[in-house]
Amino acid sequence: MEILILFETVEGQTRKIVDRVDQQIRGAGHGVRLFNTEDRLASLSFDGIDKVILAAPVHERRHPKNFEVLIGSSLSDFKSRQTLLISVSLKAAFPEGMAEARDYLKELEMRTNFEPDFRALTAGAVRTSSYGYFESQVIQFVVLDGRDVDLIDGVREFTDWDKLYAEVAAFIDATPSQIADT
Ligand SMILES: Cc1cc2nc3c(=O)[nH]c(=O)nc-3n(C[C@H](O)[C@H](O)[C@H](O)COP(=O)(O)O)c2cc1C
């Protein structure tokens, strides 16, 4: 099977997630093609692609614009293929934040008219070393709601890798009639 991963990252955590998922899928004996939706000069082809994974982070309540534009213009290519959307956010790191994490994805779906077959709400990371004053204030008071977070070397990773690998494995193994919802 050949899997296309469309992704975008701002601070690198989604890129790390994509790299790990890439290794997981190759390890299961399938092929992977990566496409960064920030790269406007690259041409995107769905030829020979069986399934598509889309992965992007949430910043200030939404996924990157380029990522959404690319989804909107690829709807016909998604119709005949199973899709998994990995939405990376910090709200997804906390049980009480899951409803909001779900809302970010719902808003993307409403704006693009795209409904993925599978959804993975995935916790991202805090990387204070790459934040300016504005970003740290948003993270501390808006995203983390004033929660105290322990940082090791300026990074705190919340991504639950086992949960993500299980979600990706379920997607890869699904036959076309097995459409799951999270
Ligand atoms: C300026 C800024 C705004 C953010 N806004 C949100 C947000 O509204 N909701 C949320 O759940 N996470 C938010 N986050 C957290 C990111 O989703 C998280 O750090 C994620 O790991 C970023 O992925 P990336 O490294 O691939 O860019 C924000 C992060 C930054 C730096």
The ligand as an ORCA input file, in Angstrom:
! r2SCAN-3c Opt
* xyz 0 1
  C       1.363     31.060     19.616
  C       0.772     29.719     19.886
  C      -0.604     29.555     19.862
  C      -1.168     28.309     20.141
  N      -2.527     28.199     20.155
  C      -3.089     27.007     20.510
  C      -4.508     26.907     20.612
  O      -5.265     27.840     20.337
  N      -5.016     25.738     21.056
  C      -4.212     24.646     21.364
  O      -4.736     23.618     21.784
  N      -2.873     24.714     21.234
  C      -2.293     25.874     20.815
  N      -0.933     25.968     20.705
  C      -0.109     24.777     21.002
  C       0.363     24.046     19.733
  O      -0.725     23.423     19.087
  C       1.400     22.981     20.140
  O       2.504     23.650     20.693
  C       1.827     22.087     18.990
  O       2.734     21.125     19.480
  C       2.472     22.892     17.864
  O       2.814     22.015     16.805
  P       4.030     22.348     15.813
  O       5.286     22.257     16.662
  O       3.975     21.323     14.769
  O       3.815     23.730     15.303
  C      -0.346     27.180     20.419
  C       1.055     27.342     20.382
  C       1.621     28.587     20.134
  C       3.094     28.738     20.128
*
